[in-house]
Amino acid sequence: AGQVEAIRAAYSAMEGAGSLDAALDADVAFHRAVIRACNNRFMVALAGVSETALRATVKLSVRRPGGLPHSLPQHAGVLFAIADGDAPRARAAMEGLILDAQSDAVAVARARRRVRAPGSASEGTRVEA
């Protein structure tokens, strides 16, 4: 029950996030709580490594049009499936969420590259997400 409550708390923080930074932190906390709820020592051990990639992807995906509100129903699907103890549904919901976030991150990154026109002052400079 404590693991589900940690996921639920992170989801609530996502719903109430008042800034991109708060949304990013809450989203990462959600995924960290899901990883811990798997009770898989290997996954938990890799959480630190995967968190770096997750943070970079979420940082881009929350900046897409619709941002975090767009992904809240997907996160809710993961939460409810885990709370119901429905592993196949949880897996499918998480896979959909990850694929959608990856697609969002790629779209945002491509849009940023298009904005930086050749010959502009920002050409060749790194843009932080």
N, C-alpha and C positions, 0 to 999 in steps of 0.2 A: 504493500500500500504506500509506503514511503517513497518508492521509486516513481509511482504514478503521480503522487502529489508533487514531486520535484518537476516532472514534465508539465503538469498542470500549472504550477507556479511560473515556470518559464513562459508558457503560452500566455498566461495572464499578463506577464510583463511585456510580451510582444504586443498584446492588444492595447496596453496603456502607454506604449512607448511614445514619448513626445519629441524625439529627435532621431536622426539617422544613427547616431552613436548608440543611443539607448536601444533602438531596434536591432542593431547589429549585435550588441551584447546579449540581448534577450534571445535572439535567434540562435546564437552560438550556445547559450546556456540550454536551450531546448534540445539541441542535438547532442550536447554533452550528457544531458540527463537521459536521453533515449539510449545512448551508448552504454551508460552505466546500468540501465534497466535490462539490458541484454544478458547481464550476468555472464559475460564471456570475457575471461581474463585477458585473452589475446586482443580483443577489440578495445578493452579499457586501456591496455598498455599502449596501443597505437593511437589513442585518443589525442594525445598531445601533438603528434605528427599530423593527424588528419584535421585537427582544429586549425592549423595554419592554413591549409588549403580551403577549409570550410569558411574561415573568416574572410579570405580573399574573394571567394565566390559570392558569399552573402553580401559583402561590401559592394560588389557590383550589382547584384540582383535587387537589393533594396532601393537602388537608384533608378530602376526602370519605371516607366509610366505605370502608376498603380502601386508600385513598390510593395511594401510589406502587406498592405491590405489585400493585395492580389493573392498572396500566398497563405494568408491566415486560414482560409477554409481547408487548404491542403494540410497545414500543420494540425488543424483540428481533427482531420481524418486520421492522422497518425496517432494523435492523443487518444481519440475514442476507441480505435482498434486495440491499442495497447491496454487501455482501461478495461476493455471487454475481454481481454485475454485471447484475442483472435490474431494469432501470429501471421497466418497467410495474408489477412487483410492489412495488417500493420506493415508487412514487408511490401506489399503492392502500393500502399499509400506512400511509404517512404521512398520507394523507387520513383514514383511519379513526381514527388516533391523534389527529389534530387535532380532528375532529368529536366524539370521545368526551371529550377534555379540555374542549372548549367546553361540552358538555352537563353535565359534572361541575361546571364553574365556575358555570354558571347555576343548577344545583341547590343548590350551597352558598350562593350569594348569596341565592337565594329563601328558603332555610331560615333564614339569618341575619335576613332581614327579618321573618319570622314570629316569631322569638324575641323581637325587640324589640317588645313590646306597647305599644299607645297608652297614654300616661300614665306609662310607666315612666321611670326616671331616665335611661335611655339613649336615649329618644326624641329624635330630632333630632341625635344625636351621630354622628360618623363612627366606624365600627368598622374597625380595620386588619386586613387579612388576615394 
